[in-house]
Protein backbone atom coordinates (compact mmCIF):
# COMPACT_ATOMS: atom_id res chain seq x y z
CA UNK A 1 0.00 0.00 0.00
CA UNK A 2 1.26 3.44 -0.88
CA UNK A 3 2.40 5.82 1.86
CA UNK A 4 -0.35 8.40 2.50
CA UNK A 5 1.20 10.51 5.26
CA UNK A 6 1.86 14.18 4.53
CA UNK A 7 5.45 15.43 4.39
CA UNK A 8 6.59 19.04 4.80
CA UNK A 9 9.97 20.76 4.59
CA UNK A 10 10.89 23.62 6.91
CA UNK A 11 13.49 25.29 9.13
CA UNK A 12 13.96 24.56 12.83
CA UNK A 13 13.28 27.77 14.78
CA UNK A 14 13.46 26.34 18.32
CA UNK A 15 14.91 23.24 19.99
CA UNK A 16 14.59 24.26 23.64
CA UNK A 17 12.14 21.48 24.54
CA UNK A 18 13.22 17.92 25.25
CA UNK A 19 12.74 15.66 22.18
CA UNK A 20 10.69 18.38 20.45
CA UNK A 21 11.53 20.99 17.82
CA UNK A 22 9.47 23.81 16.35
CA UNK A 23 9.59 23.81 12.54
CA UNK A 24 8.54 26.82 10.46
CA UNK A 25 7.10 25.80 7.08
CA UNK A 26 6.72 28.50 4.41
CA UNK A 27 4.47 28.36 1.36
CA UNK A 28 3.62 30.73 -1.47
CA UNK A 29 0.03 31.79 -2.03
CA UNK A 30 -1.44 34.04 -4.72
CA UNK A 31 -3.91 36.72 -3.60
CA UNK A 32 -7.32 36.07 -5.15
CA UNK A 33 -8.06 39.66 -6.18
CA UNK A 34 -4.68 41.32 -6.63
CA UNK A 35 -2.76 38.26 -7.88
CA UNK A 36 0.28 39.18 -5.77
CA UNK A 37 2.32 36.25 -4.53
CA UNK A 38 2.44 36.24 -0.73
CA UNK A 39 4.65 34.22 1.59
CA UNK A 40 2.69 32.42 4.30
CA UNK A 41 4.22 30.45 7.17
CA UNK A 42 3.05 28.12 9.90
CA UNK A 43 4.87 26.56 12.85
CA UNK A 44 4.61 22.87 13.69
CA UNK A 45 5.86 21.02 16.76
CA UNK A 46 7.70 17.86 15.72
CA UNK A 47 9.16 14.93 17.64
CA UNK A 48 12.98 14.68 17.57
CA UNK A 49 13.79 11.44 19.40
CA UNK A 50 17.56 11.91 19.80
CA UNK A 51 17.67 15.74 20.09
CA UNK A 52 19.83 15.95 16.93
CA UNK A 53 18.24 19.03 15.30
CA UNK A 54 19.76 22.47 15.78
CA UNK A 55 18.23 25.91 15.17
CA UNK A 56 18.50 26.72 11.46
CA UNK A 57 18.52 23.12 10.18
CA UNK A 58 16.40 22.30 7.13
CA UNK A 59 14.30 19.24 8.00
CA UNK A 60 11.58 17.05 6.52
CA UNK A 61 8.72 16.27 8.90
CA UNK A 62 6.11 13.56 8.44
CA UNK A 63 2.58 13.31 9.81
CA UNK A 64 2.02 10.85 12.69
CA UNK A 65 -0.42 9.92 15.40
CA UNK A 66 -0.92 12.49 18.19
CA UNK A 67 2.13 12.34 20.47
CA UNK A 68 1.02 15.12 22.85
CA UNK A 69 -1.51 17.95 22.93
CA UNK A 70 0.12 19.88 20.06
CA UNK A 71 2.65 17.43 18.60
CA UNK A 72 1.46 15.48 15.53
CA UNK A 73 4.64 15.44 13.39
CA UNK A 74 7.94 13.54 13.52
CA UNK A 75 11.30 14.66 12.10
CA UNK A 76 11.99 12.22 9.26
CA UNK A 77 15.42 13.48 8.22
CA UNK A 78 17.75 16.47 8.39
CA UNK A 79 18.22 17.74 4.82
CA UNK A 80 20.71 20.52 5.56
CA UNK A 81 22.63 21.02 8.77
CA UNK A 82 23.85 24.39 10.07
CA UNK A 83 27.43 24.81 11.28
CA UNK A 84 27.67 26.10 14.85
CA UNK A 85 29.82 29.22 15.27
CA UNK A 86 31.05 29.45 18.86
Secondary structure by P-SEA (a helix, b strand, c coil): ccccbbbbbbcccccccccbbbbbbbbbbbbccccbbbbbbbbbbbbbccccccccccbbbbbbcccccccccccccccbbbbbcc
